[in-house]
Amino acid sequence: MRHRVKRKKLGRRTEHRVMMLRNLVTDLMEHGKVVTTIARAKELRRLADKVITKAKSQDKLKAIREVNAIITREDVAFKVVNEIAPKYADRNGGYTRLLHYDFRKGDAAPTAIVMLVETEEESAE
């Protein structure tokens, strides 16, 4: 039986996998997009959506604390709570977009771009 099997292991131990995903989320929130393998991108998308939902659904102090538990840098955590989360105030999930990109040069692994979805105000400008 497949009880409690929820996530891909990505070929790493738990501590390494969790830290890798935290670093990817931090980079995504800092730069707006990130290029990685497709398997990592799918896991990253899940975690990034949860971070933005936590950032917008509570008061600021609690939001900063919960986001800071996942994001590895404080300045990026403040950016998520103060800049990114208000953009998606009227959106219920689906804050990230996954685009299949290319094959990596070294090992021909399929890669994807994970980016934050633009809001309607930004696309109008």
NORRADA-V621297 format. One record per helix or strand. SS is the DSSP state (2 for helix, 1 for strand). FROM is the first residue (numbers start at 1). TO is the last residue. If there is no record, write none. Layout:
ss=SS from=FROM to=TO
ss=SS from=FROM to=TO
This chain:
ss=2 from=14 to=31
ss=1 from=33 to=37
ss=2 from=38 to=56
ss=2 from=60 to=68
ss=2 from=74 to=87
ss=1 from=96 to=103
ss=1 from=110 to=116
ss=2 from=120 to=124
